């Protein structure tokens, strides 16, 4: 049975280009009423072009779908509330929030300045927080809602020149885990994806200026000649997590080039001695590093619950 979103209202932030645009188009193609939020900034957060969001709305309308443009900034409380107001004023409700808005800049840690750091946290972490907070009362009143956040392997694996970006994205993963626990009894599901795709935000790292201008890069990512696939292959994971029939909650999925896999934060079996010294840890470092019979805690209490048994 096809997953449909008829009569559902979906808010996608950063939906004017790249991944967000694909999410919006695919939701609309399956019957959703879509709020296309985009301020039209460049990849690094500079500038604005409020026509970008309307361009996607026009695409959706031309294909027979329903959408409305929104140009509020998600990086402050007022702007985030404005996005949700657009959904409520236009369609009367909101069923799905996709926190896709983001920026990216590159730089070695030693060269990063405070403005670069603050701007990244503002859009990535604050933006996700403000949007979740603005939609939460609506979801709670309805007794239902789905949130899909965007994290990154730059956070849980690390990536040179992206320490500020990775830090922000890992914070989003932590927020996702906590909100999923709080939202469960309210009927609110919260999950995240860690996407990898060639978009305008990262294509400079894979294709030369000449290739980008000739549009060859778009053909290459579709025939497997680049390390990442196109943006549209990521969107099915977002739609799956957003659909009312899906039960996943508090999960993070890697999605790229057709491969979708669950990401887990696990705790190794470890080594136990309540009276250990730093020297003991040095001696047992190999055992500490081994995962062994690892656990995958779903909450802080899950991890703490195993300690009493270790005392015998």
C-alpha positions as CSV (number, residue, x, y, z in Angstrom):
1,X,0.0,0.0,0.0
2,X,1.4,3.4,-1.0
3,X,2.2,5.7,1.9
4,X,-0.1,8.7,1.3
5,X,-0.3,12.1,3.1
6,X,-3.7,13.2,2.0
7,X,-5.1,16.0,4.2
8,X,-1.8,16.1,6.2
9,X,0.0,19.3,6.6
10,X,3.8,19.1,6.4
11,X,6.2,21.9,7.2
12,X,9.7,21.6,5.6
13,X,12.3,24.2,6.6
14,X,15.0,25.1,4.2
15,X,12.8,23.7,1.4
16,X,13.8,26.0,-1.4
17,X,16.7,24.0,-2.8
18,X,18.6,20.8,-2.3
19,X,17.4,18.1,0.1
20,X,14.5,20.3,1.4
21,X,13.1,20.9,-2.0
22,X,13.1,17.2,-2.8
23,X,11.3,16.5,0.5
24,X,8.7,19.1,-0.2
25,X,8.1,17.8,-3.7
26,X,7.7,14.2,-2.7
27,X,5.4,15.0,0.2
28,X,3.2,17.0,-2.1
29,X,3.2,14.3,-4.8
30,X,1.7,12.0,-2.1
31,X,-1.1,14.4,-1.2
32,X,0.4,16.5,1.6
33,X,-0.3,20.2,1.9
34,X,3.2,21.6,2.2
35,X,4.6,24.7,3.9
36,X,7.8,25.5,1.9
37,X,9.9,27.5,4.3
38,X,13.1,29.1,3.0
39,X,14.7,32.5,3.5
40,X,16.8,32.0,0.4
41,X,20.2,32.4,2.0
42,X,23.5,31.2,0.4
43,X,25.1,28.0,1.7
44,X,27.1,30.0,4.3
45,X,24.0,31.8,5.6
46,X,24.6,35.1,3.8
47,X,22.1,37.0,1.7
48,X,18.4,36.4,1.2
49,X,16.2,35.6,-1.8
50,X,12.5,35.3,-0.8
51,X,11.6,34.1,-4.3
52,X,13.2,30.8,-3.7
53,X,10.4,29.3,-1.6
54,X,7.7,30.5,-4.1
55,X,9.6,28.8,-6.9
56,X,9.1,25.4,-5.2
57,X,5.4,26.3,-4.4
58,X,4.9,27.0,-8.1
59,X,6.5,23.6,-9.0
60,X,4.1,21.9,-6.6
61,X,1.1,23.8,-7.9
62,X,2.0,23.1,-11.5
63,X,2.1,19.4,-10.7
64,X,-1.4,19.5,-9.1
65,X,-0.3,19.8,-5.5
66,X,-1.0,22.3,-2.7
67,X,1.7,24.4,-1.0
68,X,2.3,27.8,0.5
69,X,5.6,29.7,0.8
70,X,7.0,31.0,4.0
71,X,10.1,33.1,4.4
72,X,10.6,33.4,8.2
73,X,14.0,32.7,9.7
74,X,14.0,29.6,11.9
75,X,17.0,30.9,13.9
76,X,14.9,32.9,16.4
77,X,11.8,32.2,18.4
78,X,9.7,34.8,16.6
79,X,10.6,33.5,13.2
80,X,9.9,29.9,14.1
81,X,6.5,30.8,15.5
82,X,5.8,32.6,12.3
83,X,6.5,29.4,10.3
84,X,4.0,27.5,12.4
85,X,1.5,30.4,12.1
86,X,1.7,30.1,8.3
87,X,0.8,26.5,8.5
88,X,-2.1,27.1,10.9
89,X,-3.4,30.1,9.1
90,X,-3.2,28.4,5.7
91,X,-4.3,24.9,6.5
92,X,-5.6,24.9,10.1
93,X,-3.2,22.3,11.5
94,X,0.3,20.7,11.2
95,X,1.0,17.0,11.2
96,X,4.7,16.8,10.2
97,X,7.7,19.0,10.8
98,X,10.9,18.4,8.9
99,X,13.8,20.5,10.3
100,X,15.9,20.6,7.2
101,X,17.1,24.2,7.3
102,X,20.9,24.5,7.7
103,X,24.1,26.1,6.5
104,X,27.6,24.9,5.9
105,X,31.0,26.5,5.9
106,X,34.5,24.9,5.9
107,X,37.5,25.8,8.0
108,X,40.2,24.2,10.1
109,X,39.4,24.5,13.8
110,X,42.4,26.8,14.4
111,X,41.0,29.3,11.8
112,X,37.4,29.4,12.9
113,X,36.2,32.6,14.4
114,X,33.4,33.2,16.9
115,X,31.0,34.5,14.3
116,X,31.3,31.3,12.2
117,X,30.8,29.2,15.4
118,X,27.8,31.2,16.6
119,X,26.1,31.3,13.2
120,X,26.4,27.6,12.8
121,X,24.9,26.9,16.2
122,X,22.2,29.5,15.6
123,X,20.8,28.0,12.5
124,X,21.4,24.3,13.1
125,X,20.8,23.8,16.9
126,X,18.7,26.9,17.8
127,X,16.7,26.6,14.6
128,X,15.8,23.0,15.4
129,X,15.0,23.9,19.0
130,X,12.8,26.9,18.1
131,X,10.8,25.0,15.4
132,X,10.3,22.0,17.7
133,X,9.2,24.3,20.5
134,X,6.8,26.2,18.3
135,X,5.1,23.0,16.9
136,X,5.1,21.1,20.2
137,X,1.9,22.6,21.7
138,X,0.0,22.0,18.4
139,X,1.1,18.4,18.3
140,X,0.3,17.9,22.0
141,X,-3.2,19.4,21.6
142,X,-3.8,17.1,18.6
143,X,-2.4,14.1,20.3
144,X,-0.3,13.3,17.3
145,X,2.6,14.6,15.3
146,X,5.9,13.6,13.7
147,X,9.2,15.4,13.7
148,X,12.2,14.5,11.5
149,X,15.4,16.3,12.4
150,X,18.6,16.3,10.4
151,X,21.9,15.3,12.0
152,X,25.2,14.3,10.2
153,X,28.0,11.8,10.3
154,X,30.2,14.8,10.7
155,X,28.9,14.8,14.3
156,X,29.1,11.2,15.3
157,X,32.2,10.3,13.3
158,X,33.8,13.7,12.9
159,X,35.1,15.5,9.8
160,X,38.1,17.8,9.3
161,X,37.2,21.4,8.6
162,X,33.6,20.8,9.9
163,X,34.1,20.9,13.7
164,X,31.5,23.6,14.1
165,X,29.1,21.9,11.8
166,X,29.6,18.4,13.3
167,X,29.2,19.8,16.9
168,X,25.9,21.4,15.9
169,X,24.6,18.3,14.2
170,X,25.4,16.0,17.0
171,X,23.5,18.3,19.4
172,X,20.5,17.8,17.1
173,X,20.9,14.1,17.6
174,X,20.8,14.5,21.3
175,X,17.7,16.7,21.2
176,X,16.0,14.1,19.0
177,X,16.6,11.4,21.6
178,X,15.3,13.4,24.5
179,X,12.2,14.8,22.6
180,X,11.3,11.2,21.5
181,X,11.2,10.1,25.2
182,X,9.1,13.1,26.2
183,X,6.8,13.0,23.2
184,X,6.0,9.3,23.3
185,X,3.1,9.5,25.8
186,X,1.8,12.6,23.9
187,X,1.6,10.8,20.5
188,X,4.6,12.7,19.2
189,X,7.3,10.8,17.4
190,X,10.7,12.3,16.9
191,X,13.4,10.8,14.6
192,X,16.4,12.0,12.7
193,X,18.3,11.2,9.5
194,X,22.0,11.6,8.7
195,X,21.8,12.2,5.0
196,X,24.6,12.2,2.5
197,X,23.9,13.6,-1.0
198,X,25.5,15.9,-3.5
199,X,23.8,19.3,-3.3
200,X,24.8,23.0,-3.9
201,X,26.0,23.1,-0.3
202,X,28.8,20.5,-0.9
203,X,29.3,19.9,-4.6
204,X,32.4,22.2,-4.6
205,X,34.2,19.4,-2.7
206,X,33.5,16.9,-5.5
207,X,33.3,18.7,-8.8
208,X,35.4,21.5,-10.4
209,X,33.9,24.8,-11.4
210,X,33.9,23.8,-15.0
211,X,32.0,20.6,-14.2
212,X,29.4,22.4,-12.1
213,X,28.8,25.0,-14.8
214,X,28.3,22.2,-17.4
215,X,25.9,20.4,-15.1
216,X,27.9,17.2,-15.7
217,X,27.9,16.7,-11.9
218,X,24.2,16.0,-11.9
219,X,24.6,13.2,-14.4
220,X,27.5,11.7,-12.6
221,X,25.8,11.5,-9.2
222,X,22.9,9.6,-10.9
223,X,25.1,7.0,-12.6
224,X,27.3,6.1,-9.6
225,X,30.4,8.1,-10.6
226,X,30.5,10.1,-7.4
227,X,30.7,9.0,-3.7
228,X,27.3,10.3,-2.9
229,X,23.9,10.0,-4.7
230,X,21.4,12.7,-5.6
231,X,19.2,14.4,-3.1
232,X,15.9,12.7,-4.2
233,X,17.1,9.3,-3.0
234,X,17.2,10.7,0.6
235,X,13.6,11.9,0.7
236,X,11.9,8.4,0.9
237,X,13.5,7.9,4.4
238,X,12.0,11.2,5.5
239,X,8.6,10.3,4.2
240,X,8.7,6.9,5.9
241,X,9.6,8.4,9.3
242,X,6.9,11.0,8.9
243,X,4.1,8.7,7.9
244,X,1.4,7.9,10.5
245,X,1.8,4.1,10.1
246,X,5.5,4.2,11.1
247,X,6.2,3.4,14.7
248,X,9.9,4.3,14.8
249,X,10.7,6.8,17.6
250,X,14.0,8.2,18.9
251,X,15.9,6.6,16.0
252,X,18.6,8.0,13.7
253,X,19.1,6.6,10.2
254,X,21.9,7.0,7.8
255,X,20.6,7.5,4.2
256,X,22.6,8.0,1.1
257,X,22.7,6.7,-2.5
258,X,20.0,4.1,-1.8
259,X,21.4,2.7,1.4
260,X,19.4,3.2,4.6
261,X,20.8,2.0,7.9
262,X,20.1,2.6,11.6
263,X,22.7,4.4,13.6
264,X,23.1,3.4,17.2
265,X,24.9,4.8,20.2
266,X,26.1,1.8,22.1
267,X,28.0,1.1,25.4
268,X,30.6,-1.6,25.5
269,X,30.7,-4.4,28.0
270,X,33.7,-2.7,29.5
271,X,35.8,-3.5,32.6
272,X,34.6,-3.1,36.2
273,X,36.3,-2.3,39.5
274,X,34.7,0.3,41.8
275,X,38.1,1.0,43.4
276,X,40.1,1.4,40.3
277,X,43.0,3.8,39.7
278,X,44.3,5.5,36.6
279,X,47.0,2.8,36.5
280,X,44.3,0.1,36.5
281,X,42.6,1.8,33.5
282,X,45.9,1.8,31.7
283,X,46.4,-1.9,32.4
284,X,42.9,-2.8,31.2
285,X,42.7,-0.4,28.3
286,X,42.2,-3.1,25.7
287,X,39.3,-4.6,27.6
288,X,37.8,-1.1,28.1
289,X,38.0,-0.5,24.4
290,X,36.4,-3.8,23.4
291,X,32.6,-3.7,22.8
292,X,32.1,-7.3,23.9
293,X,28.5,-7.9,25.0
294,X,27.5,-4.3,24.4
295,X,24.3,-2.6,25.4
296,X,22.2,-0.1,23.6
297,X,20.6,2.1,26.3
298,X,17.3,3.8,25.4
299,X,17.6,6.2,28.4
300,X,20.1,7.3,31.1
301,X,18.3,4.9,33.5
302,X,18.9,2.0,31.1
303,X,22.6,2.5,31.3
304,X,22.6,3.0,35.1
305,X,20.5,-0.1,35.7
306,X,23.3,-2.5,34.8
307,X,25.6,-1.2,37.5
308,X,24.1,-2.9,40.5
309,X,24.5,-6.4,38.9
310,X,28.2,-5.8,38.5
311,X,28.6,-5.8,42.3
312,X,27.3,-9.3,42.4
